Amino acid sequence: MKIAIIGSGLAGATAAAGLAPRHDVTVFEKSRGTAGRMCTRRRQSAEGGEYAFDHGAQYFTIRGEKFARALAPLKDQGIVQRWDAPMVDMAATGATAPRQTEAYVACPGMTALAKSFLDGITVRHEVEIAAIRRDQQGWRLADKSGHDKGCFDRVITAIPAAQTMAIMPDDFAPKPRLGAVKMLACFTLMLGYDKPIDLPYGGAFVEGSPLGFIAVNSSKPGRKSGFSLVVQANNSWAEPRVEHDPDEINTIMRDELARLTGIDAAAAQLSSFHRWRYAATETPLGEAFCSDDAAGLYAIGDWCLKGRVEAAFDSATALLDHLHARD
Ligand SMILES: Cc1cc2nc3c(=O)[nH]c(=O)nc-3n(C[C@H](O)[C@H](O)[C@H](O)COP(=O)(O)OP(=O)(O)OC[C@H]3O[C@@H](n4cnc5c(N)ncnc54)[C@H](O)[C@@H]3O)c2cc1C
């Protein structure tokens, strides 16, 4: 069977890995890179310093049995490792208290997880699917310019809920339910320093601030580049400001970082900023996946269950179980 999967984040990558042994699978990804919100950005400063930032997901948990089983060989290969730097809760005053967190990361960057699942599978990068139309042979995909991207027996979208609604045809039975899903925005500030800053933590969960999480990205295992910080906005603070001037948001986040920690963003050798329109899930769908078996159309993603990496995997795995039982 010819199957198209739209989106190469962890949900799409998990579905692709599960279907590829028995089907002809093609993954379409609008970005240049793989892994969606688990991606890693690598940059060189004007001075030649090399920096890497996991600018989406910072870490993941491994709670479910299936996720643990899928990751076991990757742990053996060192692709999944424990991030055991100290974690803290940080109050709005900047005061910190230790926090117990069992955090895992992919190595050498978060991207490595989806990449390893997609090993040997056809991924067509820089193809943004804009339409899924029925024709005599099945579902015909088209990109933003209307160019034909092929015809498939089944289509699985693995993209945020609002984007799923935009491209799924109206005869996709679960479509009306997707409107109830609410996702929140985020902003990410990335800072690379030529000299390490001495901090007593690898990650800080911030309360009562425009900031939500401060990560010493270079404290994660397997990172070989320079000292790097990833500063995430608080999702509830970011959401109403998603269309604000990015320079204004960047300045607020830098000032807040200085107020909380004393870290001077202006001293960074490299600085970068990213806006996420759909980052976290406030209201999930409450069903592990969406299916229209009669049409051969399916939708998966973290937003079905919870805005976490493990939920993206669980959503895809639940769909795989459903399809394996049918086929
Ligand atoms: C800033 C931030 C911090 C986070 N922190 C954490 C954390 O610490 N721990 C945790 O567990 N989770 C965290 N998350 C959430 C986690 O990243 C997600 O739950 C998970 O990565 C979602 O995977 P997914 O496959 O469902 O979706 P995505 O990763 O969003 O994948 C969707 C993919 O589809 C592509 N795409 C979209 N539309 C199209 C189209 N029309 N055509 C082709 N391709 C398309 C996108 O480019 C993307 O690659 C964070 C997310 C963000 C943004």
The ligand as an ORCA input file, in Angstrom:
! r2SCAN-3c Opt
* xyz 0 1
  C       9.689     25.401     22.634
  C       9.229     24.002     22.926
  C       9.649     23.352     24.077
  C       9.201     22.054     24.346
  N       9.701     21.398     25.435
  C       9.381     20.105     25.650
  C      10.020     19.349     26.661
  O      10.939     19.834     27.347
  N       9.626     18.048     26.839
  C       8.652     17.456     26.064
  O       8.331     16.268     26.253
  N       8.067     18.154     25.057
  C       8.414     19.443     24.826
  N       7.869     20.130     23.785
  C       6.822     19.471     22.986
  C       7.423     18.467     22.013
  O       8.413     19.087     21.231
  C       6.287     17.938     21.138
  O       5.319     17.331     21.983
  C       6.697     16.901     20.085
  O       7.962     17.163     19.563
  C       5.614     16.908     19.004
  O       5.918     15.994     17.976
  P       4.926     15.831     16.731
  O       5.554     14.839     15.837
  O       3.548     15.581     17.245
  O       4.850     17.265     16.044
  P       5.993     18.180     15.406
  O       7.294     17.932     16.066
  O       5.440     19.572     15.433
  O       6.130     17.679     13.902
  C       5.347     18.191     12.861
  C       6.212     18.308     11.622
  O       5.360     18.541     10.504
  C       5.938     19.518      9.664
  N       4.814     20.111      8.924
  C       3.819     20.904      9.399
  N       2.939     21.193      8.432
  C       3.380     20.561      7.312
  C       2.865     20.459      5.977
  N       1.739     21.070      5.610
  N       3.570     19.730      5.068
  C       4.718     19.096      5.429
  N       5.242     19.161      6.695
  C       4.571     19.871      7.619
  C       6.640     20.454     10.633
  O       7.667     21.186      9.976
  C       7.187     19.463     11.662
  O       8.459     18.983     11.290
  C       8.312     21.418     23.469
  C       7.916     22.070     22.294
  C       8.377     23.339     22.014
  C       7.993     24.008     20.726
*
